[in-house]
Amino acid sequence: MARLTGARPVAARRWGCAASAFLLLLLTVQAAQKADLSGDATAATINHSLTLLQRLQELLQNGNGSDSVLRVRTAASEEAKVFHTHQLLLSLQSEVFQSLLHNQSTITLHEPPETAALFEKFIRYLYCGGVSILLHQAIPMHQLASKYRVWGLQRGVADYMKTHLASESSQGHVVGWYHYAARIGDAALQESCLQFLAWNLSAVLGSAEWGSVSVELLLLLLERSDLVLHSELELYTAVEGWLSRRQPEGPVAKRVLRAIRYPMIAPSQLFRLQAQSPVLARHYGAVQDLLFQAFQFHAASPLHFAKYFDVNCSMFLPRNYLAPSWGSQWVINNPARDDRSTSFQTQLGPSSHDAGKRVTWNVLFSPRWLPVSLRPVYSDSVSGAVQPVRIEDGRPRLVITPAMSSPDFAGVSFQKTVLVGVRQQGRVVVKHAYSFHQSSDEVPDFLAHADLQKRTSEYLIDNSLHLHIIIKPVYHSLIKVKK
């Protein structure tokens, strides 16, 4: 960086003004040329924009013709970083700089160490319109963009965060990004992080970032029925570890433990938890009624249990469990080729009373099914002619039906969930989750916007479609008996 001095020579100031005027003139001329050449068959564009960007980078690097100075200080250091800049370029990108540099050429900015470390990259963006960042730099760069109201960079960093949720990092980053989004009020980024955590929870439970989950985020996750994980016992084990590390106050621990869906845990596992879990022993009084109700649920017939207890609540609704008794993975090789089918079995319900009962499911996948509106019809104008139909007019279709009916189905309906896995930044993650109920056999809008004909489709992993089909039995009260 050029050394900071007192007043700039008059010639240098004039050079800076001339450079600014030249830049404005150049942009104006380019716009006029584009307008003049439109519609002319002999038109050609001479583009030296890369050269212009290189010159702008040299302006920043060498400080030539600088008419403003930024001094960036941190509380941890007495020495300031000095940037010789050009007021026009900063003001074009940031209304904050426009205000700060009004009637003064030198300003001192106070930044925390993490944003000060990226300030040179930030200034370079203001000159060249581009910047490269890493996962751990996303939050401080977003903070700089927000503080100085550089809206394009702010949106760009937020988009970067949404598309890099699946990236590998040693300590994890999605939980931290969620907390940051909640703090600044970015609802879209917050929802993207929350959905990613819910659909890929098993990976998060075993990572270093699980311990950094806040109470608010943990309770938000626990109330969701779309969590994707191996089993409810896996969730309890992770929650137990979180409680042991964080040691929250009694009311918080009670809320967390009461959000576990104990009826979804087998009685043998519940007995083991009662005997061996230090957390459960410490807070047993907070969940004693739920454990007793869970044992009743497993001991009685679901129909009989539903006469006396409200089963139409989240406690008796399964989450998206990946264990084999709840569904099956299906990898469809070359899914654009032709129709496929498969079958699998699930347990009739989560109650131990239904442990030995199985339901067989048949699944049909069609890569190019045509909706009724696009099917060929005969035309009145030309005898026998039909409307042309292109293969690409069809869309993927998935139909899931039970192979039989049974009296055991009374009081039970089935919610079907289809998870679609994709590879992002080297990891397989859940990109979509489609859910529908027993009244419909077909997944609505299944991969409606996916182009499975292309081998480069983001929905394909090594030219295969990765699905996981989950069947969630839901009990309903048929007859109410007064207690």
Disulfide bonds with the S-S distance in Angstrom:
none
